[in-house]
Amino acid sequence: MTFTEITEYRIEHLRDRLAREETAELGVRVEMHGARAVVRGCVPDEECRVAVLRVVGEELTGLDWYDDLTVSHPRPPDHSEELS
């Protein structure tokens, strides 16, 4: 197997873990950009972000990767909407 094939295999395994494990985070994408893996998406809270990054670190150990994860902080509105 080539380096690229091995990397793609590991990324696919990471995607599977993110979808199936306790995080069950389907809003996270993992893509290759050149020789670097990029983890992007939006997660509901900081705890989920930490859990996703832990799994990514386990699966992509030894590979060059970075994350672009944002925390959405979903909350109910703090004021009523005025309609005109």
Secondary structure, DSSP 8 states (H G I E B T S, - for coil): --HHHHHHHHHHHHHHHHHHSTT--TTEEEEEETTEEEEEEEESSHHHHHHHHHHHHHHTTTS-EEEEEEE------SS-----
